[in-house]
Amino acid sequence: MDVLTVAADRLGVTPMALGAALGRGESIASLAAASGRDVDTVTAAVVDSETSDIQALGTIAGFDDADVTTFVDEVSEWLRAYVERGEQAVDTVSDPGEFAVG
């Protein structure tokens, strides 16, 4: 599932409008708060919408169960940072090469 689609749905806006707001430096969390929506609920919806895809990707990549769990946890952390602080924050969350298989 697409993060912007899920977040936009929870915020009651179109994905295009959400993308424009994010491009202006807003975060999904700030938009949720400004529109009277519960930030934790919006965050959970975004993370939950991606969990099965993350698990499938980890399995396809050849991770064992423990590595898939770690992968889900790391990507979930990244998604929470994205929701809370926007695009500029996600680069500080983790090293994307940490889960390299090979």
MODARA-V145437 format. One record per residue. N is the residue number from 1. RES is the residue in one letter. BURIAL is 1 if it has 16 or more other C-alpha atoms within 10 Angstrom, else 0. D_FIRST is the distance of its C-alpha to the first C-alpha in whole Angstrom. Layout:
n=N res=RES burial=BURIAL d_first=D_FIRST
n=N res=RES burial=BURIAL d_first=D_FIRST
//
This chain:
n=1 res=M burial=0 d_first=0
n=2 res=D burial=0 d_first=4
n=3 res=V burial=1 d_first=6
n=4 res=L burial=1 d_first=9
n=5 res=T burial=1 d_first=8
n=6 res=V burial=1 d_first=7
n=7 res=A burial=1 d_first=11
n=8 res=A burial=1 d_first=12
n=9 res=D burial=0 d_first=12
n=10 res=R burial=1 d_first=14
n=11 res=L burial=1 d_first=16
n=12 res=G burial=0 d_first=17
n=13 res=V burial=0 d_first=17
n=14 res=T burial=0 d_first=15
n=15 res=P burial=1 d_first=13
n=16 res=M burial=0 d_first=16
n=17 res=A burial=0 d_first=18
n=18 res=L burial=1 d_first=16
n=19 res=G burial=1 d_first=16
n=20 res=A burial=0 d_first=20
n=21 res=A burial=0 d_first=20
n=22 res=L burial=1 d_first=19
n=23 res=G burial=0 d_first=21
n=24 res=R burial=0 d_first=24
n=25 res=G burial=0 d_first=23
n=26 res=E burial=1 d_first=22
n=27 res=S burial=1 d_first=19
n=28 res=I burial=1 d_first=16
n=29 res=A burial=1 d_first=19
n=30 res=S burial=1 d_first=22
n=31 res=L burial=1 d_first=20
n=32 res=A burial=1 d_first=19
n=33 res=A burial=0 d_first=23
n=34 res=A burial=0 d_first=25
n=35 res=S burial=0 d_first=23
n=36 res=G burial=0 d_first=24
n=37 res=R burial=1 d_first=21
n=38 res=D burial=0 d_first=21
n=39 res=V burial=1 d_first=19
n=40 res=D burial=0 d_first=19
n=41 res=T burial=0 d_first=17
n=42 res=V burial=1 d_first=14
n=43 res=T burial=1 d_first=14
n=44 res=A burial=0 d_first=14
n=45 res=A burial=1 d_first=11
n=46 res=V burial=1 d_first=9
n=47 res=V burial=1 d_first=10
n=48 res=D burial=0 d_first=10
n=49 res=S burial=1 d_first=6
n=50 res=E burial=1 d_first=6
n=51 res=T burial=1 d_first=9
n=52 res=S burial=0 d_first=9
n=53 res=D burial=0 d_first=8
n=54 res=I burial=1 d_first=10
n=55 res=Q burial=1 d_first=13
n=56 res=A burial=0 d_first=13
n=57 res=L burial=0 d_first=13
n=58 res=G burial=1 d_first=16
n=59 res=T burial=0 d_first=17
n=60 res=I burial=0 d_first=17
n=61 res=A burial=0 d_first=19
n=62 res=G burial=0 d_first=22
n=63 res=F burial=1 d_first=21
n=64 res=D burial=0 d_first=23
n=65 res=D burial=0 d_first=22
n=66 res=A burial=0 d_first=24
n=67 res=D burial=0 d_first=22
n=68 res=V burial=1 d_first=18
n=69 res=T burial=0 d_first=19
n=70 res=T burial=0 d_first=20
n=71 res=F burial=1 d_first=17
n=72 res=V burial=1 d_first=15
n=73 res=D burial=0 d_first=17
n=74 res=E burial=1 d_first=18
n=75 res=V burial=1 d_first=14
n=76 res=S burial=1 d_first=14
n=77 res=E burial=1 d_first=17
n=78 res=W burial=1 d_first=16
n=79 res=L burial=1 d_first=13
n=80 res=R burial=1 d_first=16
n=81 res=A burial=1 d_first=18
n=82 res=Y burial=1 d_first=16
n=83 res=V burial=1 d_first=15
n=84 res=E burial=1 d_first=19
n=85 res=R burial=1 d_first=21
n=86 res=G burial=1 d_first=19
n=87 res=E burial=1 d_first=18
n=88 res=Q burial=0 d_first=22
n=89 res=A burial=0 d_first=22
n=90 res=V burial=1 d_first=19
n=91 res=D burial=0 d_first=21
n=92 res=T burial=0 d_first=24
n=93 res=V burial=0 d_first=22
n=94 res=S burial=0 d_first=22
n=95 res=D burial=0 d_first=23
n=96 res=P burial=0 d_first=20
n=97 res=G burial=0 d_first=23
n=98 res=E burial=0 d_first=24
n=99 res=F burial=0 d_first=22
n=100 res=A burial=0 d_first=23
n=101 res=V burial=0 d_first=24
n=102 res=G burial=0 d_first=27
//
